[in-house]
Amino acid sequence: SFIEEERKEQELAARSAHVAVKLANTVDVLTLSTDVLARPMLVLDFPAFGDGRAYSQARRLRDRDAYPGVIRATGAAVVADQLAMMARCGINEFALREDQPLAVCQAALSAADKPLPYQPARDTDKAVFAARQ
């Protein structure tokens, strides 16, 4: 019946609203539907150290779309020495590579002696040009 079908669609919509969406780093986030942007979590793929496309995805999601949800980094390049830069781009959860010690990763994110960055980003760190003024 029509009422039964409508109820099933509502139940499915309610369940899927809590599902994260994993995006390949080849996806143009500027073309994402409002359905995807309404999800509570987006997962970005960092497959290799030299592939920075997911950094750009994160910045676009935060800056252009003002995405308020969780952005999780996953993949082979989610390692301690990249976490601070990922966080600067708006990523706030990390699926660490198995060989990455948790204590080292936590220290990398909270280090007080981080060098001044060259570019402004999502964090509150002052960039070099602002510190010179």
Secondary structure as UniProt FT lines:
FT   HELIX           2..16
FT   TURN            17..18
FT   STRAND          21..23
FT   TURN            25..26
FT   HELIX           29..31
FT   HELIX           34..37
FT   STRAND          41..45
FT   TURN            49..50
FT   HELIX           53..63
FT   STRAND          70..74
FT   TURN            76..77
FT   HELIX           80..88
FT   TURN            89..90
FT   STRAND          93..94
FT   TURN            98..99
FT   HELIX           102..110
FT   TURN            112..113
FT   HELIX           128..132
//
